[in-house]
Amino acid sequence: MREPVTKGFWLKLIFIPIAMFGFAFALVPLYDILCDVTGFNGRTTTSSYQDTAESYEVDEARTVFVDFAAAVAPGFPISFRPKTPQMEVVPGKVYTAYFLAENRSKDMIVGQAVPSVAPSQAATHFKKLECFCFTRQEFKAYQPVEMPVRFVVEPSLDGNVQNITLSYNFFRIQPDV
């Protein structure tokens, strides 16, 4: 003989999918917070120039090599590369590197660069003060653009880290109307 379906059963049947949807919806901001705090997935942090430049003691006894890499999403008609592929930096000092981009199409296009830092333990110690990746970039037809990134490597970076790679991937995005 079958037991009758209770009110509690129907509540569970409705509540569980709603809770699952809410949990899935909350994962994206929670993942972003995790990446910002830990540097997981190569996520870097940003700082204002005054806060960073004045808050670190320069570690003149040490240098770190920073390699720069650039890529574009398939079908995005931009040539994109670092002006200098590598810099030797002193932790605590502010540096500026440049990336070169050129729209190879006859139309104005808009893109956004997404940064990543490797190794992951260096991501929380690599501070971008100014970066073209903070905003959308508009590229006029066949126009070359030089884009700066100002950064500092914190002196508290693990001494075993000798090389850091800062890479950008440029994606096409829809322009604001």
N, C-alpha and C positions, 0 to 999 in steps of 0.2 A: 504494500500500500504506500502511495506517495504522500510525503509530508506537504502540508499547504505552504505556499510561498508567503513568507512573512514580510512585514514592512521593512525590517532591518536588511533583508536581502536586497530589496529594491533600492534602498539608500546606498548600500555598498556598490551596487551595480552602477549607480549614477555617480557616486563620489569618486570611485577609483579612477575612471577615465579622466575626470576633471582634474584630480590631483596629479595624474601622470602628465597631462597637458601643461599644467602650471609648473611642474618640476622641469620639464623640457624647455619651457619658455624662459625659466630663470637660469638655465645653464649658460647661456651666452654671456650675460653680464657677469656671472660668477667666474667664468673662464677668463674674461677680460681682466677682472680684478686679480685673479691668480697670476696671469701673465705679467701684469704691471708690477706686482709686488715681488715676484720671484725672478723675473726675467725669463721665465719659461717660454719656449718657442721663439727665442731670439728677440723678444720684445724689449725695446730700449725705453729709457725714461727721459723726460725732458726737464730742463731747469731754466730759470731765467739767467741771463748773462751775469747780472750783479750777484745773485746768490752763489753761483758756481765759481766765478772767477775769484771771489774774495774768500771763499770758504775752504779752499784746499791749500795745503802746503805743497809746494812743488818738490817732487822726489828726483833731484838731479842725478842721483846715483843709479837710476834705472831707466831703461828705454823699452818700449813696446812697439812692435811693428803692427800697423793697421793696414790691412789690404782692403781695397775697394772693388766691388763687383757690381755689374749692372745687367739687367735682363728686361725684356719687354714681353708682354703677353702675346700669344699668337694672334696675328691679324692686326696688331696695333702698329701703324706705319710711322714709327719713331725710331731713329737711330739714337742710341743712348749708351754712354760709356763714361767711366771716370777720366778726368783730365790727367790725373796721376794715379797709377795703379796701386802704389804703396807709399806710406809715410812712416818714418821713424819718429815716435812721439815720446815726450817725457810726461809721465803721469802728473797731473795737476796743472799743466799748461793748456791754454786754449789754442786750438788749431782750426784752420779753415781748409776744407778740401772742396774741389769743384767737380761737378759732373756736367757733361756736354750732351745736349739733346737737340735733335733737328727733326721737324715734321717733314716727312718725305711725300706727303700727299698735297693735293691742290686745295683741300678744304681745311678750315680751322677745326681742330680737335681738342678735346679736353682729356686730361689724364691725371691719375693720382699714383704716387710712388708709395710702395709699402716696404718699410725697412725691416731688416733682420740682422742680428748680430750672432756670430759664432766665435768661440764656444759659448754655450748658454750661460756658464758661470760668469762670463764677462759682460753679459747684457745689462745687468743691474749697475755695473760700474762704468758703462759707456753713456755719457750724458750729451744729448744733442741740445745745443743752445738755440740754434737757428737751423731750419731745414726746409728745403723745398717740399718735403714729404708732409709738412703740416697742413698744406693747403692744396687745392686743385690747381693744376697748371694748364693754362691755355696756350696752345701752339698754333700760331698763324701758319699759313701755307708756306712751306719751304724755309721757314725761319729758324736759324740756329739760336740756341739759348744756353747761357752758362748759368748753372744753378749751384749756389753754395750750400755747404753744410758746416756749421761751426760746432765743434765738439770738444769735450775734455774726457780724458780717461782718469777715473778716480785713483789716487795713490793707494787706496785700500784694496785694489785688485790683487788677487792671489799672485804671489811672486812666481809661481810656476807657469803662469800664462805669459807667453812670450809673443804670441801673435793673436790678433783679433781681425775678424773679417766683417766688414760692414757691407751688406749687399742690399740692393734695391731692386724691386720688380715693379715695372710701370704697367698700369692697367688703363684701358680706355674706360671713361665714365661718361654718362650723359650730361651735357651742359645744363646749367640751371636756366630755366626759361623765364 
